Each structure stands twice: as C-alpha cells, then as structure tokens.
Amino acid sequence: MTLFALWPAPVNHDACFKDAGFEDFDDADDVWDANAGGLLSRLVDHLSRYGSARLVSEPVVRMQPWYRRVFAESAPEAIDLREQIVAPMWNKLPDCIVRFGEAGVALRTGCEHHIFWISLPEQESVLFERAVGQIAGPHPTVRTELKWEHLL
C-alpha cells in the first residue's frame, strides 16, 4: 500500500503543521472554502473510479434539537458522505474512513487537520501521482516533505 496526503494550502495556522515543517499559513475565507470543496469533489470523483464510496468508520450523526428529543422518538440522522469526510477536519471526532471498491483504495480524514489521506495499492501509486494535477484543478501542486509524525 502507498499513502498519499493532499491538502489545500495555505492552511489556518496550525501547530502540528508548523512542527511538521510546513510554512504556508493564512486564514481561511469563503474563497478558500470553495477551493477546498472543489478539491474534495475532484478527489472523490477520482477515487470513485475504483468503485462506489462506502463509509466504513462510525457515522457521525446530526444531533436532534433538545425539544425533538423530548417530544418525539426520532432516530438520529446520519449526515451525508461529504459532511462525514469534512467533519473530523474541524471537530474532535473519530476519523472518517471511506473505501472505494474492493481493491484497497481508501480516503481518511481526522485529527482536526484539513488533510486527505489516500491509501492505494502499490500498482496504482504512479497513476495517482499523475492525476494529482487534475485533482488539484486550477491550483498549483507542490510536493512537500514533512515530518509526518506530527500530523498523523
């Protein structure tokens, strides 16, 4: 298996990124959010070539307002897959793991870092490296060597 990490830069100031050796920091705004959303869409589209997306981690559920919990017996509502992927990047939630097909392709997010961790079989790694530019869309890509133990 090969592990890749993709993230939209700049990122909000983050001590873990800084300790890892990353230096491209700035505050996220609406444009950044839109760009990060586009990156996620293109990444999921690309990984879906390996098969249907399937959430394998514990799903995050939308909390019901207190008055609905008191007056109605409604089951918690699972959030959609896109929200499942993004939620652990912003909140202290368990990691999100999504598998694509049966070949071992997976996407993982978590640890309150806006990083997409992509696991691929060895034979797919070269193809994925070539596709990174397409996944990034109109944004430049930079291969960055970091001290990964600070971000895992």
C-alpha positions in Angstrom: 0.0 0.0 0.0 1.0 3.6 -0.7 -0.1 6.5 1.4 -0.6 10.0 -0.1 -1.6 13.2 1.7 -3.3 16.1 -0.1 -4.4 19.4 1.5 -5.4 22.8 0.2 -2.8 25.5 1.0 -2.5 27.9 2.7 -3.9 26.4 5.9 -5.0 28.1 9.0 -2.1 28.4 11.5 -1.7 25.0 13.0 1.0 24.0 15.5 1.1 20.4 14.1 1.7 21.6 10.5 4.3 24.0 11.8 6.1 21.3 13.8 6.0 19.1 10.7 7.9 21.8 8.8 5.0 23.4 6.8 5.1 27.2 6.5 2.2 28.3 4.2 -0.3 29.7 6.6 -3.2 32.1 6.2 -6.8 32.5 7.4 -9.4 30.5 5.5 -12.2 32.5 3.9 -15.1 31.8 1.6 -12.8 31.5 -1.4 -10.6 29.1 0.4 -13.7 27.1 1.5 -14.9 26.9 -2.1 -11.5 25.8 -3.4 -11.2 23.2 -0.6 -14.7 21.9 -1.6 -13.7 21.7 -5.2 -10.6 19.7 -4.2 -12.8 17.3 -2.2 -15.2 16.9 -5.1 -12.5 16.1 -7.6 -10.7 13.7 -5.2 -13.9 11.8 -4.5 -14.7 11.7 -8.3 -11.2 10.3 -9.0 -11.3 7.7 -6.2 -14.8 6.6 -7.3 -13.2 5.2 -10.5 -12.1 2.3 -8.2 -15.7 1.6 -7.1 -18.6 3.0 -5.1 -17.8 5.1 -2.0 -18.6 3.2 1.2 -18.3 4.7 4.7 -16.6 2.1 6.9 -16.0 4.2 10.0 -18.6 5.0 12.6 -21.0 7.5 11.0 -21.4 11.0 12.5 -25.0 11.8 13.2 -26.8 15.1 13.3 -27.8 15.9 16.8 -31.5 16.5 17.2 -32.6 19.7 19.0 -33.4 19.1 22.6 -37.2 19.7 22.1 -37.4 17.0 19.4 -35.6 14.5 21.7 -38.1 15.3 24.5 -41.3 15.3 22.4 -40.6 12.8 19.7 -38.9 9.5 19.3 -36.9 10.3 16.3 -33.8 8.4 15.4 -30.5 10.4 14.9 -30.0 11.3 11.3 -26.6 10.4 9.7 -25.0 13.3 7.8 -24.2 12.8 4.1 -20.9 11.4 2.9 -19.3 14.7 2.1 -20.1 16.0 5.6 -18.8 12.8 7.1 -15.4 13.4 5.3 -15.1 17.1 6.3 -16.4 16.9 9.9 -13.3 15.3 11.6 -11.1 18.0 10.0 -12.8 20.7 12.0 -14.0 18.9 15.1 -12.8 16.5 17.7 -14.5 13.5 16.1 -13.3 10.0 15.3 -11.5 9.7 11.9 -13.7 9.2 8.8 -12.7 6.3 6.6 -14.3 5.8 3.2 -13.4 2.8 0.9 -13.8 2.9 -2.8 -14.5 -0.5 -4.4 -12.7 -3.7 -3.2 -9.1 -3.0 -4.3 -7.9 -1.4 -1.0 -8.5 2.2 -2.1 -9.4 4.4 0.9 -9.7 8.0 2.0 -9.2 9.0 5.6 -9.7 12.3 7.4 -9.4 13.4 11.0 -7.2 14.8 13.8 -8.6 18.2 13.2 -6.3 18.7 10.2 -7.6 19.5 6.7 -5.6 16.6 5.1 -7.0 14.0 2.8 -5.0 10.7 3.5 -5.3 8.4 0.4 -4.3 4.7 0.6 -3.8 3.0 -2.7 -2.4 -0.4 -3.8 1.3 0.0 -4.9 0.4 -0.6 -8.6 -1.9 2.5 -8.5 0.5 4.9 -7.0 2.1 6.1 -10.2 -1.3 6.7 -11.8 -2.4 8.6 -8.8 0.7 10.8 -8.8 -0.1 11.7 -12.5 -3.7 12.5 -11.6 -2.8 14.9 -8.7 -2.7 17.9 -11.1 -6.2 17.1 -12.3 -7.4 16.6 -8.8 -5.9 20.0 -7.8 -7.8 21.6 -10.7 -6.6 25.2 -11.4 -4.4 25.3 -8.3 -0.7 24.6 -8.3 0.6 21.4 -6.7 3.8 21.3 -4.6 5.4 18.1 -3.4 6.2 18.7 0.3 8.4 16.6 2.5 7.3 17.0 6.1 7.8 15.3 9.5 4.6 13.3 9.1 4.6 12.0 12.7 3.3 15.5 13.8 0.2 15.2 11.6 -0.8 11.5 12.0 
